[in-house]
């Protein structure tokens, strides 16, 4: 079974975004949310590495972040960090959706 490198990269991006929010602005909520969702995305990538059909944790993490950060980007217009995380989350949702469609057509 192949490793879910995109999922682990996404998890690292989310966690590092939370850490950067704390370092630059002293935002403890950014740190907590970044580490929580980064860990959740990493766990989801681990699950997908072991069983490619087990996409639900990754789907929940990336879907939640796409919605929350998408709204923040819409309201603020700031690319950093809301736009980047929203875009990466949408790409991850697309990847998961594609994998789900691929797996449903394999006998």
Secondary structure, DSSP 8 states (H G I E B T S, - for coil): ----HHHHHHHHHHHHHHHHHHHHH--HHHHHHHHHHHHHHHHHHHHHHH-TT--HHHHHHHHHHHHHHHHHHHHH--IIIIIHHHHHHHHHHHHHHHHHHHHHT--
